[in-house]
């Protein structure tokens, strides 16, 4: 699917969300207002990691020492500060949290409050950002802990905004905004994107980290997955030419602060498909007239990478590269082996970047950025010589024995070598094996290989190799899926 420029594109400035009034509880201060009906209050939290902010009689305000904002938040603000509450243990697990506060926001200033929850106290859901007073955040599964984060902005010599009397309470009111809904069987998605080297030694990231030489962190274009300084709540795995590194998200950028392109339900640009960054769409397809939030896109980049990761761990030469990024807060790490499958699921998808895909070659050639299902696919040259021909398998751990329709996705990707007309797929099912020849020039998109019985477990698979009836072409490997027959 190619992105289309539509009237739904949000052209509001990056920090329009910051005009939403928000507030913060002074450390251990009792909440001022009385409880709402059907609400269960948590204990008032203390404040943690005050960075450029200070507590006073009127609440939280910018400190005199507040420095400039992160690079993603330059004009029109000159001062920036933030504060984080300590985790709030809720009186009982809840699926809805109501936020309330009081604030004073003078002209030229702005405030933003973000809220997140935790199911188990070990892993935090992404932040729900830019919440107004009275917002009710809904969660699919009950959260046991909650936390809020405040950002204050102001101009030089101007009055600071003040925030006070924040309350987070469980409620029976309808949700006004929906929080993320991870599945215990979710697999962390991997997308191939353009990346750039961060550099900026001595600068400060959006979470207040001062960048040293050989830094180990990344920047992503959304405040929803910004880790706390010194912690790693949100991490990515970056892979490049056989090397891999897991690093935390410490900054917001490089081109936007609202492009959560990894989410199933995108907030920033809902008219773009998942995994296709807004600046990539602008650069490759002319989306939004070729412009992102920071202006005209001269070169696409969906992630900035610290020098220590870029040079030392991935061995990248130059300042730009195509990398594969796995967004680890969204599910199981596909490099950790076959993922757990939901026995109630009607469909089992196997991505070529996931743990259920195996290949015999040291590496396969990736498609150009933006091509393939999920904007990625692999290919290898075809051969008529069986000796040394690359073989690949899609091999899920099927949770229940049943009859399944089996599909493979054949992408339409350009290249010097045309797709083969006789790609040989082997389907190993419960009762034996079947070989089929698929014309990858003509049979594209989701191709139905047939209906077969599969036993529970990993005995069944679909296999495709470089050995083909026509040599000198390209054999493509994209996604495969097993759809249970009702």
Residue pairs with C-beta under 8 A, 6 or more apart in sequence:
1 273
2 285
3 271
3 272
3 273
3 276
3 281
3 285
3 287
4 271
4 287
5 286
5 287
5 288
5 289
6 271
8 270
8 271
9 269
9 271
9 287
9 288
10 268
10 269
11 288
14 72
14 73
14 256
14 257
14 258
14 293
15 73
15 77
15 110
15 153
15 257
17 112
17 129
17 130
17 258
18 110
18 111
18 112
18 130
18 151
18 153
19 105
19 110
20 111
20 112
20 113
20 130
20 131
20 132
21 101
21 103
21 105
21 111
21 132
21 133
22 101
22 103
22 111
22 112
22 113
22 131
22 132
22 133
22 150
22 163
23 59
23 60
23 101
23 102
23 103
23 111
23 113
23 133
23 150
23 163
23 164
23 165
23 166
24 47
24 59
24 60
24 83
24 85
24 101
24 113
24 148
24 150
24 163
24 164
24 166
25 31
25 44
25 45
25 47
25 85
25 164
25 165
25 166
25 167
26 47
26 55
26 59
26 60
26 164
27 46
27 47
27 55
28 44
28 46
29 44
29 164
29 165
30 44
31 41
31 44
31 165
31 166
31 167
32 102
32 165
33 100
33 165
33 167
35 41
35 169
36 98
36 169
36 171
36 173
37 172
38 171
38 172
38 173
39 98
39 169
39 170
39 171
39 172
40 90
40 91
40 92
40 94
40 169
40 170
41 91
41 167
41 169
42 88
42 89
42 90
42 91
42 146
42 168
42 169
42 170
43 88
43 89
45 85
45 86
45 87
45 88
45 147
46 85
46 86
47 55
47 60
47 83
47 84
47 85
47 86
48 83
48 84
48 85
48 86
49 82
49 83
49 84
49 208
49 228
49 229
50 60
50 63
50 81
50 82
50 83
51 81
51 82
51 83
51 208
51 229
52 62
52 63
52 65
52 66
52 67
52 79
52 80
52 81
52 82
52 152
52 208
53 60
53 61
53 62
53 63
53 66
53 81
53 82
53 83
53 150
53 152
54 60
54 61
54 62
54 63
54 64
56 162
58 104
58 162
58 164
59 102
59 103
59 162
59 163
59 164
59 165
60 83
60 150
60 152
60 162
60 163
60 164
61 152
61 160
61 161
61 162
61 163
62 79
62 80
62 81
62 152
62 154
62 160
62 161
63 81
66 79
66 80
66 81
66 152
66 154
67 79
67 80
67 204
68 78
68 79
68 80
69 77
69 78
69 79
69 80
69 153
70 80
70 204
70 205
70 206
70 251
70 252
70 253
71 200
71 203
71 253
72 206
72 251
72 252
72 253
72 254
72 256
72 257
72 294
73 80
73 153
73 206
73 257
76 108
76 155
77 110
77 153
77 154
77 155
78 154
78 155
78 156
79 153
79 154
79 155
79 156
79 160
80 151
80 152
80 153
81 151
81 152
82 149
82 150
82 151
82 152
82 207
82 208
83 149
83 150
84 147
84 148
84 149
84 150
84 228
85 147
85 148
85 149
85 166
86 147
87 118
87 121
87 145
87 146
87 147
88 145
88 146
88 147
88 168
89 144
89 145
90 143
90 144
90 145
90 146
90 170
91 170
92 170
93 142
93 143
93 144
94 139
94 142
94 143
94 170
94 171
95 138
95 139
95 140
95 141
95 142
95 143
96 136
96 137
96 138
96 139
96 170
96 171
96 172
96 173
96 175
97 115
97 117
97 136
97 137
97 139
97 143
97 146
97 168
97 169
97 170
97 171
98 134
98 135
98 136
98 137
98 167
98 168
98 169
98 170
98 171
98 173
99 113
99 115
99 131
99 133
99 134
99 135
99 136
99 137
99 148
99 166
99 167
99 168
100 133
100 134
100 165
100 166
100 167
100 169
101 113
101 133
101 163
101 164
101 165
101 166
101 167
102 133
102 163
102 164
102 165
103 111
103 133
103 161
103 162
103 163
103 164
104 161
104 162
104 163
105 111
105 161
106 154
106 158
106 159
106 160
106 161
107 158
108 154
108 155
108 158
109 152
109 153
109 154
109 155
109 158
109 159
109 160
109 161
110 152
110 153
110 154
110 161
111 150
111 151
111 152
111 153
111 161
111 163
112 129
112 130
112 150
112 151
113 130
113 131
113 148
113 149
113 150
113 151
113 163
113 166
114 127
114 128
114 129
114 130
114 131
114 148
114 149
114 150
114 151
114 223
114 224
115 127
115 128
115 131
115 135
115 137
115 146
115 147
115 148
115 149
115 168
116 124
116 125
116 126
116 127
116 128
116 146
116 147
116 148
116 149
116 179
117 124
117 125
117 137
117 139
117 143
117 144
117 145
117 146
117 147
117 179
118 124
118 125
118 143
118 144
118 145
118 146
118 147
119 125
119 141
119 142
119 143
119 144
120 144
121 144
121 145
123 233
123 329
124 147
124 233
124 234
124 329
125 139
125 143
125 179
125 180
125 182
126 180
126 224
126 225
126 234
126 260
126 329
127 149
127 223
127 224
127 225
127 226
128 137
128 177
128 179
128 180
128 224
129 222
129 223
129 224
131 137
131 177
134 176
135 176
135 177
136 171
136 173
136 174
136 175
136 176
136 177
137 175
137 176
137 177
137 178
137 179
138 174
138 175
138 177
138 178
138 179
139 179
139 181
140 179
140 181
141 181
146 168
148 166
148 168
150 163
152 160
152 161
152 163
153 161
154 160
154 161
180 263
182 330
182 331
183 331
183 342
184 340
185 331
185 332
185 339
185 340
185 341
185 342
185 345
186 330
186 331
186 332
187 331
187 332
187 334
187 339
187 351
187 354
187 355
188 237
188 326
188 327
188 328
188 329
188 330
188 331
188 332
188 333
188 334
189 262
189 274
189 275
189 326
189 327
189 330
189 331
189 351
189 374
190 237
190 239
190 324
190 325
190 326
190 327
190 334
190 351
190 353
190 354
190 376
191 261
191 262
191 275
191 302
191 324
191 325
191 327
191 374
191 375
191 376
192 322
192 323
192 324
192 325
192 366
192 367
192 369
192 375
192 376
193 277
193 280
193 300
193 301
193 302
193 303
193 322
193 323
193 325
193 369
194 280
194 299
194 300
194 301
194 302
194 320
194 321
194 322
194 369
195 238
195 301
195 302
195 303
195 304
195 305
195 320
195 321
195 322
195 323
195 325
196 254
196 299
196 301
196 303
196 304
196 305
196 319
196 320
197 304
197 305
197 307
197 310
197 311
197 316
197 319
197 320
198 211
198 215
198 217
198 218
198 219
198 251
198 304
198 305
198 306
198 307
198 310
199 307
200 211
201 211
201 212
201 213
201 215
201 307
202 210
202 211
203 210
203 211
204 210
204 211
205 211
205 217
205 219
205 229
205 250
205 251
206 219
206 223
206 226
206 250
206 251
206 252
206 253
207 226
207 227
207 228
207 229
207 250
207 251
208 229
209 217
209 229
209 230
209 250
209 251
211 306
213 307
213 308
214 306
214 307
214 308
214 311
214 312
215 306
215 307
215 308
215 309
216 245
216 247
216 248
216 306
216 308
216 309
216 313
217 247
217 248
217 249
217 250
217 251
217 306
217 309
218 236
218 238
218 247
218 248
218 249
218 250
218 251
218 303
218 304
218 305
218 306
218 309
219 249
219 250
219 251
219 252
219 253
219 254
219 303
219 304
220 236
220 249
220 251
220 252
220 253
220 302
220 303
221 252
221 253
221 254
221 255
221 256
221 257
221 258
221 259
221 260
221 261
221 277
221 278
221 279
221 302
222 252
222 256
222 257
222 258
222 259
222 260
222 268
223 252
223 257
223 258
224 260
224 267
225 234
225 249
225 260
225 327
225 329
226 234
226 249
226 250
226 251
226 252
227 233
227 234
227 235
227 248
227 249
227 250
229 250
231 248
232 248
233 248
233 329
234 248
234 249
234 328
234 329
235 246
235 247
235 248
235 249
235 328
235 329
236 246
236 247
236 249
236 303
236 325
236 326
236 327
236 328
237 244
237 245
237 246
237 325
237 326
237 328
237 333
237 335
238 244
238 245
238 246
238 247
238 303
238 305
238 309
238 314
238 323
238 324
238 325
238 326
239 323
239 324
239 325
239 326
240 314
240 315
240 316
240 321
240 323
240 324
241 314
241 315
241 363
242 362
242 363
243 313
243 314
243 315
244 335
245 309
245 313
245 314
246 328
247 305
247 306
247 309
251 304
253 304
254 294
254 301
254 303
254 304
255 278
255 279
255 292
255 293
255 294
255 297
255 301
256 268
256 278
256 279
256 292
256 293
256 294
257 293
258 267
258 268
258 269
258 293
259 266
259 268
259 269
259 277
259 278
259 279
259 293
260 266
260 267
260 268
261 268
261 269
261 272
261 274
261 275
261 276
261 277
261 278
261 302
262 274
262 275
262 327
262 330
263 274
264 274
266 272
266 274
268 278
269 278
269 281
272 278
272 281
272 287
273 375
274 374
275 374
275 375
275 376
276 370
276 375
277 300
277 302
278 287
278 288
278 292
278 293
279 292
279 297
279 300
279 301
279 302
280 300
280 302
280 369
280 370
281 287
281 288
282 288
282 289
282 290
282 291
282 292
282 297
282 300
283 290
283 297
283 299
283 300
284 300
284 369
284 370
290 296
290 297
291 297
299 320
300 369
301 320
302 325
303 323
303 325
305 314
305 323
310 316
314 323
316 323
322 366
322 369
324 353
324 366
324 376
326 333
326 334
326 335
326 353
331 339
332 339
332 340
332 355
333 355
334 351
334 353
334 354
334 355
335 355
336 355
337 355
338 355
338 356
338 395
338 396
338 397
338 458
339 354
339 355
339 356
339 397
340 397
341 348
341 396
341 397
341 398
341 399
342 399
343 399
343 400
345 399
345 484
346 483
346 484
346 486
347 481
347 482
347 483
347 484
348 396
348 398
348 481
348 482
349 479
349 480
349 481
350 356
350 357
350 394
350 395
350 396
350 479
350 480
350 481
350 482
351 357
351 374
351 479
352 376
352 377
352 378
352 392
352 394
352 477
352 478
352 479
353 374
353 376
356 394
356 395
356 396
356 397
357 392
357 393
357 394
357 395
357 477
358 392
358 393
358 395
359 378
359 390
359 391
359 392
359 393
359 477
360 390
360 391
360 392
361 380
361 390
364 378
364 379
364 380
364 390
364 392
364 477
365 378
365 379
365 380
366 376
366 377
366 378
367 376
367 377
367 378
367 379
367 411
367 413
368 413
368 414
369 375
371 377
371 411
371 412
371 413
371 414
372 409
372 411
372 413
372 478
373 409
373 411
373 478
373 479
374 479
376 478
377 411
377 413
377 476
377 477
377 478
378 392
378 476
378 477
378 478
379 413
379 415
379 474
379 475
379 476
379 477
380 390
380 466
380 474
380 475
380 477
381 417
381 466
381 472
381 473
381 474
381 475
382 417
382 420
382 423
382 466
382 467
382 468
382 470
382 471
382 472
382 473
382 474
382 475
383 389
383 466
383 467
383 468
383 471
384 467
384 468
384 469
384 470
384 471
385 467
385 471
386 467
389 465
389 466
389 467
390 465
390 466
390 475
391 463
391 464
391 465
391 466
392 463
392 464
392 465
392 477
393 461
393 462
393 463
393 464
394 408
394 461
394 462
394 463
394 479
394 480
395 458
395 460
395 461
395 462
396 458
396 460
396 482
397 457
397 458
398 404
398 454
398 455
398 456
398 457
398 458
398 460
398 482
399 456
400 456
400 484
401 430
401 453
401 454
401 455
401 456
402 453
402 454
402 484
402 485
403 451
403 452
403 453
403 454
403 484
403 485
404 451
404 452
404 453
404 454
404 482
404 483
404 484
404 485
405 448
405 450
405 451
405 482
405 483
405 485
406 427
406 448
406 449
406 450
406 451
406 452
406 462
406 480
406 481
406 482
406 483
407 446
407 447
407 448
407 449
407 480
407 481
407 483
408 425
408 438
408 446
408 447
408 449
408 462
408 464
408 478
408 479
408 480
409 445
409 446
409 447
409 478
409 479
409 480
410 419
410 423
410 438
410 440
410 443
410 444
410 445
410 447
410 476
410 478
411 444
411 476
411 478
412 444
413 476
415 474
417 472
417 473
417 474
418 441
418 473
418 474
419 440
419 441
419 473
419 474
419 475
419 476
420 439
420 440
420 441
420 468
420 469
420 470
420 473
420 474
420 475
421 439
421 440
421 441
421 442
421 469
421 470
421 473
422 437
422 438
422 439
422 468
422 469
422 470
423 437
423 438
423 439
423 440
423 464
423 468
423 475
423 476
424 435
424 436
424 437
424 464
424 465
424 467
424 468
424 469
425 435
425 436
425 437
425 438
425 449
425 462
425 463
425 464
426 433
426 434
426 435
426 462
426 463
426 464
427 433
427 434
427 435
427 436
427 449
427 450
427 452
427 462
428 459
428 460
428 461
428 462
428 463
429 452
429 453
429 454
429 460
430 452
430 453
430 454
430 455
430 459
430 460
431 452
431 453
434 450
434 452
436 449
436 450
437 469
438 447
438 449
440 475
440 476
446 481
449 462
451 485
452 460
454 460
454 482
462 480
464 475
464 477
465 475
466 475
468 475
